[in-house]
Amino acid sequence: MATMNAPTMERRHLPERRAAVREGATAMSGIDYAAMALLIIGGLNWAMVGLFDVDVVATLFGPGSPASRVVYVVVGLAALYSIYTAIKMSRHHPH
């Protein structure tokens, strides 16, 4: 008697992944979303500084405090990661 195995959810069985690879599109990873969120938060903070002279990070954590500096460094690292990602994407998709 023949038995039928239930389909598994292995990578090779996910057609949407294969289609994305074929079309040259890549799905964003969790680190990509985190970097984007940090860049948005940093951009909004700079908008507040420019428009209203209010530094939200410094207001929350104290001006020049170690916590504020960590937040600024993490946002800066997110920007560097995004530059790396943009360069990688431009090399993958020449126009």
N, C-alpha and C positions, 0 to 999 in steps of 0.2 A: 504494500500500500504506500503510495507516494504521500509525502507530507508537504505542506506549503508553509514556508517561513513567512512570518509577518514582516512587512517592510520596516527597515530601520531608518532612523533619522541621521544617518551618517552624512558627512559633507558631500559625498559624491551623489547623494540622492536629493539634494536641494537644488531644484531647477533655477530658482531666483538667483542663487549665487553664481551658477554657471552662466546665466544670461548676463549678469552684471560684468563678469570677467570678459565675456565675448564682446560686449559693447564698449569695453574700455573703462567702464565706471567702477569706482571702488567705494565700498561702504565705509562710512565714517566709524572709527573706533571710539571707545569710551574716552581715550585720552584726547582725541580730536574734539569731542563735545566739551570736555573739561576745559581745554585750551580756549575754545570759542567762548564759553561762558566767562572765563576769566578776562578775556579781551573785552567783552561787552561790559563787564563790571568796571574794568579799568577805564574804558572809554567814557562810561557814564560818570565816573569819578572826576575825570579830567574836564568833562563838560560842566560839572558842578563847580569846579575850581574856576574855570574860565568865565562862566556866566554869573555866579553868585559869590565867588571867593570863599567857597566852603569845601574843604577837603574832608569828605565823608570818612575815609579811612583814618585820618588823623583825629577826627572827632570821635570815632568809635574806640580807637586803641590808644590815643594820646599822640601828640606830635613828637616825632623823633623816637618813639618807643620801639623796643625790639620787635613787638608784634606788628607795628606799622611797617617797619623795614622788611619783615618777612613777607607781608602781603605784597609790598611793592616788588620784591625780588621774585615772588611766585608769578605775579602778573608779567614781569619782564621775561621770565623763563617761558611762559605761555606764548609771548610774542616771538621769541626766538624759535620755539617749536613750530609756530605757524609759518614763519619765514622758511624753515626747513621743509615743511609740508608743501608750501607753495612752489618751492624750487623743484621738489620731487615730482609734483603734479605737472609742472611745466615741461619737465624732461620726458615724462611719460606720455604727454599729449602735445606733441609739437604742432604748432599752427603755422 
